[in-house]
Amino acid sequence: MYPSGFSLDESDNGTESRLLRKARDEYKVQLVPVQIQSRELGDETWRASFTKLLAFNQTQYDRVLSLDSDATMLQHMDELFLMPPCPLAIPRAYWLKPDERVMSSAVLLIQPSHFEFNRIMAAIDTAAASDYDMEVMNHLYRDSALILPHRPYIMLTGELRNDDHSKYLGNSNETWNPDKVLKETKFVHFSDWPIPKPWIEPPANIMDERKPSCHLNISSGILDDCRDRDYWLGLYADFTKRRTNICGDDDDL
């Protein structure tokens, strides 16, 4: 899905048009124009977040896997399309309070239907000013969605900056091992406030100030276990490299 205001005309040399044509021609992307779903209320950052929920109306497909763009896919997730039929499969937002059972809209396995789409549009129309796509999903599907395990289907980059990993691990007994975690994780969501999203160049000092600390190496007895830091920096560097390889160095990006 892409904003219907963007042109695919060959004569349009704008960044959006050029990249849409490249996605269509080189990567065989099926482009579907949609009207941006936005409201004047609420935080400007999230006003258009309802647009992703238009995936529920893509009834030409049996299933749609919707993934937030501020993320990196480390492994394919094709097996999700073999899940039992259900209107929505979604992971928990493990980083929030577990007893509140909040679900994350960063990963949505959707079974499109006109019925579900109409329910969602009605919920958007009556949503509070502070409600966005995630709140709508939780309101409608908290008790009916099929829950995907967050291990391996979503991890925040901010997890690598945490000292306490019990929410991600799901228990307080397992030892945090970033090598194991990154090997099993399939989808990493960039979330490191106040660091901006990975396509925005941050202030020169902020990455250094906010990078994960090195930890005590039991073998050496010194603070030289820097795997969290190295993986974290590597995720940002990899995103930038791949984006540049595909999109180029256009100043408008």
N, C-alpha and C positions, 0 to 999 in steps of 0.2 A: 504494500500500500504506500502511496506517495501523495502529497498534497496536489489536488486537482489544478491548482493555480500554476504549477510547474509545467513548462512546455517540453515536448519531445521533438519539436520541429528541428530539422537538421540545420536550419539557418540561425538557430538560437545558440550562441556560443557561451551563454552563462554557465557558471559552475554547476548549478543544479541540473540543467538540461544536459550538459555534457556527461555528467556522471550517471544520470538515469539512462541515457542511450548506451553508455558503456556497460552498465549492469545488464541491460536487455540484450545487447549484441554479443558481448564477450562472455558473460556469465549465465546467459539464458534465464534471467530473472523474469518472472511473469509480473508485469507492472499493472497495478490496479489503482486508478485515481480515486481518491476519497476526499470528502469535505472535512477539513480540520474541525474537530469538536472542541470548542473553547468557550469559556465564560469570562465575563469581566470580573467576577468575584474571585477572591483568594489570591494566593501567592502566584506571581507571574511565572515563576519557574515551572509550575505544574499545571497551568491553566489548560494546556492542550493535551494533557495526559489521557483524557477520555478517548482520544482518537484511536488508541490501540484496541479499544473494545469494539471497534467496527469489525474486527476479525470475526466476531460472532455472527456477522451477516454474510460472510464469504461462503455461502451455501453451495457454491460450485465444487467445494472440497468436502470430503468426509471428515477430515480433521485438519486443524491448523495449530502449529506450534508457534506461539508468539514469544519472542525474546526481546528484552530491553536492549537498546543499542549501546548503552554505556556499559559494555561488558565484553568479555572474551570467552569464546568457546574453546575449551582445551581438548575435548573429545566429542565425537558425534553423539547424538541422542536419538538415533533412529528407532531404538527399541521402544520409545514412548508411543509410537504409532501403533504398537501391538497391545497396548493397554486395553482392559475391558471397556466397553462403551460407557460413556458418562458425559454429561454436558460440560464438565470442567474438572481437570486435574491440575493441582497447584501445590507448591511446597509451602511449608510454614516459614514465616519470618523468624528464624531461629534466634536472631540477635535481640528480639524483643522479649517481653515477659512471657515465659512458657505457658503460664496458667491462663493467659488471655487468648491463646490459640489463634494469634493473628497470622493471616496468610499473606504471602508476598506475590504481587502481581508482576514481578520481573520475569517469571516463567509461567506461561499459561498454555496448557494443552486443551484446546477447545474443540468441541463438536458443534460446528455451526448449525444454527436453526433460527428460523424467523421468530419462533416463540421466545427463545432465550434472548434474542436481540431486542425484541420489543420490551421485555422485562427490564433489560439493562437501560434502554433509552428512557423508560419511565422513571427508573431510579436516578438517572442523571438529572432529569428535569426537576426532581424534588430534593436533590442532594444539598446539604448545607454548604456554606461558603468554604468551610475547611475540609470538605470531603473531595477526594479525587478518585482515580481509578482503583487504587488499593482499597479504599474504604467501601466503594460500591461492591467490589468482589467479596469482601468480608461480610457485608450486609446481606447480600443475596445468597451466598454459597457457604457460609460458615458451617452449616450443619449438613450439607449435601455433597460438597466437593470431594472428589477422590484425592487424598493427600499423597503427594510425592515426597519421598524422603529427601531432606535437604542434602544429605550425604548420599549421592554425589552431585545432586542437581543444582545446588546453588551455594556459593560461598562468597562473602564480601571480602574485598581486598583489605578492608579494615581489620579483618580477623587476624591478619599477620602482624598487626600492631598491638593486639591485645596481649595482656599478661595472663588473663583467665580465659581459657578456651572451653570451659565446661558446657556452655550453651551450644557451641558447635559440635563438640564431641558427643553431647547427649548424656554425659555422666561426669563424675568428678574423679573417677579412678583411672581412666585411660591417660596415658602420657602423650602429650602433644608431640607430634613428629611431622614437621612440615614436608619432608620428603614423601612420606606416605600420603599425607593429605593432598598435596598437589598432584600426586600420581592418580588418586582416585577421583578427584574433582573434575567435573565436566563443564561447568559454567561458573565463571567468576564475574561478579558484579562490582564495578568500581564504585566504592563508597568510602570516602576518606575525608569528610568535611574537616577543615575548610579547604582542602585541596580540590580544585575544580575538576570537572569531568575530563577524561583523558585526551579529548581532542582540543582542549583549551590549554595553551601554554601557561603554566603557573608562574608566579613570581620567582625570581632566581633562588631565593633562600628557602622557600617553603618546603620543597621536597626534602632538603637536607634536615630541616628542623623537625619534620613530621615522620621521617622514615623510621621503621622499626628499630628497636635497640638490639644490640648483640647480647647474647645470654652466656651464662657461665657454662663452660665446657667441662663436663665431669671428668673427662680424661686428662685435660691439661690444667684444670683448676684456674683458668683465666677466662675473661670475657671475649672469647673468640668464636663462639657459635653464632654466626651471622646469617644463617640460612633464611630466617624470616625476612631480614632486610634484603638479601640478594634476590629472593623470589619476588618480593614486593616491587623493587626497582625494575626487575626483569619484566614483570607484567606490564608496567607502564611503557617501558622501552619497546617491548614487542608490539603493543598496540600502535604506538607511533610509527614504528617501522612498517608494519603491514598496511596501515592506513596510507602512508606515503607511497608505498609500492603500488597500491591500487588507485589512489586518488591523485597522486602527484603532489607537487609542492605549491599548488595554487594558493596565493595569498588570501583568497576569499574563503578558504576552507576554515 
